[in-house]
């Protein structure tokens, strides 16, 4: 189908194959976008589907957003905001801040030979596969002997631990456990900031351009706070525990009264199955321990708050 001219002026019309050619997308991709609601349905004329310039513009818009790192789910929300007449300026800015990098660290590449040399010179296919599964390494299409390294610092830490004598499988297991705890911290920080900062911007869906732009500015300001807080608290905890461990092993302090070995605890089979389904078998113990500690801390805080309220005279209670 060639371009046609209507009485109202010149308007391009395409078959799906022509639309694919002009947009750079495949026919299969165009149909998938239609099924997802990202692309309007074509006009039906007899047995043919007719596409126009609006479809071509939308496909180019989707391709641009994908190149900028947005997911299809995010793109659908943005396009719905556009179609509702709100525009994409503020919303795009907000999504760009949230979806953008949360660290100044730059990704790097490493060859398989460099990787083997960094970890002792002996190839270890199982360790490489586990690193890919964990996202420490990412395969590059068409380059079997080269990997993308999203966090060179994380890979460097693993190399140092391995050089110090820690087996690779132990490093991978430690990383899995660490991620459970860090993801819990990230979730709590997001809940906290949403409740006290961002809730007012989320009441209207989608947010106005002004609200979205203001929220994006707040994300820029608050983004480093999570890392700074974790860095400070980790330094405090490491100093406290390292001193305690050193005193214990040098005999400068009495041995702890509680047993240092793990104590088996009976749990219902149903509970174990739920936890295994949520975090996997490798992370079950750390998840249960973290959840229990969180509950103990919460109850301690509640008890302290209740104690304070009991000690404050009634006429001074706000």
N, C-alpha and C positions, 0 to 999 in steps of 0.2 A: 504494500500500500504506500503510495507516494504522498507527499504533502498536498493538501487540498486547500482550496480557497473558498470561504463561505461569503455570503452576502455582507456580513458585518466586517469583513477584512480577512487578512491572511492568518491561518491557524494551522500549525503543524499537526499531523496525525500519523501515528505509527502502529505497525503491527508489533507484537511482542518481540519478534526477532530484530526488527529495526530499533526498537527501544533499547534492547540489550546492546546492540552495536554502538549506538550513540552514547549510552551511559557508561559502558565498560562493565556492566553487570552481566551475569549469565541469565538465561531464560529461567533456569531453576531458581536462582536467587530472587528474581523479580516475583515469581509465584510464591516463594516462601515469605517475602515481605508482605504480599497481599494477605496471606493466611494469618500473619501476625498482626495485621491491622496497621502496618507501617506505611502502606501504599494504598491510595484509594482504588476502588474497583474500576476497571475500564468501562467505557461505554459499549454496550452490546448492540451490534448491527447485524441482524440476520444470524449467520453462523460465525461472525468475526468479532473479536474484541478490539476496540479502538482506544489507543492511548494518546495523550496530548502533551503539550509542553509542561503542564503542571506535574505530570508523572515524571518527566525527565528531570525537572528541577528538584523534585523530592528525592529521586535516586541519587543525584549528585550531592544533595544535602546530607543524606544518610552516609554516603561514602566519606564525606568530609568529617563527620562526627566520629565514624569508626576509626579514621586515621588519627584523630585526636585522642583516642583511647576510651571512648564511651562504649558501654555495652548496649546491646539491642534493647534491653529493658529500659535503660536510661534514655535512649534515643526516643523510644515510644512516648515516654512521659514528656519529653521536651517538645516533640511534635504535636502532642495533644494540647500542650500549653500554647503553642503557636496557632493551632487551628481554633482555639477558643478565643483568640484575639488578644492574648496577653503579651505576645512577642516573646522572643527568646533571649533578649539581652541579659536581663537580670538572672533568669533561670540558668542560662548557660554559664554565667559567671559563677554562680553558686555550685553547680555541678562540677565545673572545672576545678574549683578549690577543693572540693571533697574528693573527687576522683584523681586529682593530681598527686604527685609524689609527696610523701610525708617525711622525707629525708633529703638531705643535700647529697647523699651518696649517689654516685653514677655507676650504672651497670657497666660491666666489662666483658671481654671474651677471653676464652682460654682454649688452647688446643688440647687434644687428648694426651699428647706427649708431655706438654707442660703440666697437665693435671697429674699424670702418673709420677713425674719427677717431684712435684710438690708434696706428694704423699709417699715418699720413700722409693719411688722408681719401679715398684712392682704393680702391674695392672691388676685391678680388682673390679671385675664386671658387676658383682653383686653390690659393692659399695657405690658404684656409679649409678646403677639403677635406683638405689635407695635415695641418693642425692637428687636425682631427677624427680622421683616421687615426692620428695619433700620440698621441691622448688628451689633448692640450693643451686642446682644446675638446670638449664633449659636447653633442650635440643634445638638446633637451627636447621630448618628445612633445607635439604640439599647439601648439608655440610656434616657428614657423619663423624668427622674427626675434630669438630669444634663445638663448643658450648657457650651459651650466654650465661653470665654470672650476675644475677640481679643484685646481690650484695657481696662485693669483694671482701668486705670486712668480715662477714660471717664465714666465708670460705677460708680466710686467713686464720681466724680463730680455730677452725677445725684442723687446719694444717699444724698449728702450734700445739694443740692438744695431742694430735697424733705423734708429733715429734717428741713430745714429753712422755709417750708411752701409752696413751689411751687408745684402745682398739676402735676402729671405725664404727663397728656396730654399736659400741657403747656411746660414742659421740652422737650417732643418729638417734638412739633411744633417749639420750638426755635432751636433745633438741625437741623431740616430740613432747616430752613432759614439760619442758620450758614453755612451749607454745601454748599449752593448755592454760598455764598460769598467766602468761602475758595476754592471751586473748580474753581471759577473765578481767584483767586490769583494764584493757581497752574497752570492754563492754561496760564496765562500771563507770569509767570516765565519760563515755558517751551518754549513758543514762543520766549521770550527774549534770553534765552541761546541757543536755536536752531539757531536763526538768527546770533548771534555773536560768538558762540563757536562751535556748532556741525554740522553746515551746510556743512563744508568741508568734514566731514566724511560720509555724506549721499549722496554725489554726485555719488558715485559708488555703485551699488546694485548687490549683497551684498558686503559689505566693505571687504577689504583685512584683513588678520589676523593682520597685523601690525596696520592698521587704527582702527580696532575694539578694539585691546588691548589698544591703546592710548586713544580712546574714553571712554573705561571702567575705565581707571585710572582717567580721568577727571570727570566722574560721581562720583567716590569715593570722589574726592576733593570738588565737588560742591554740593553734596547731603546735607550736613548740612547747606549750606548757606541759602536755602529757609526758613528753620525753624528758624534760627538765625535772619534773617531779619524780619520775621513775629513776632517773640517774641519781638524784639526791638521796632517795630512800634506799636504793641499792647500795650506794656508798656507805650509808649509815649502817645498814644491816651487815654488810661485809666486814666493816670495821669491828662491829660488836661480836659477830660470830667467829671471825678470824682470831681475835684476841682470846675469846673463850676457848676455842679449839687449841690454840697454842699453849695456853695455861694448863689445859687438861693433859696434853701430851707431854709437857715438860714437868708435870707434877707440881706446878705452882698453885694449883687449886684443887680442892677435893673433888673426887669423882662425882658425877651427877647421881642423884638419888633414883632417877627413873632409868629403866633399862634402855640401852642404846640399840638393841636389836628390835626388829619389827615384831609386833604382837599380833597374832592371828585373831580376827574378829569374825564371828558368824553373821552373815547377811542373808536375807531371803533371796531365793533364786530369782524371783521376779525383779527385785531391785538390781541384781547383778546383770540380768538380761537387758534392763532398760539402760543402764550405764554403758554396757558394751555396745549397744546399738547407737548411743549418742556420741561416744568419743573413741570407740575401738578398744580392743582388748589390751593393747600396749599402754593406754593412758588411763585405764580404769582406776588403778590404785591412787595415782596423783589426783585424779578428779574427785574421788570420794574423800580423800584427805583434805583437799582444798575446800570442798563444800562444807565439811564438818568444821574446819577452822573458821570459815566465814560465818557460820551459824553461831559459833562460840563468841566470836568478836561482836556480832550484832547483839547478842544477848547481854554481853558485858556493857556495851554502850547504853542499851536500854536500861539496865540496872543502875548505871551511874546517873543517867538523866532522871530516873524515878527517885533516886536517893536525894538528888539536888532539889527536886520539886518538893519533897517532903520537908526539907530543911528550910525552905524559903517561907517567910510569913505570908499568910493569905493575901494581905493588903499589898504585898510587893510582887505578887504573881502577875506577869503581864497579860 
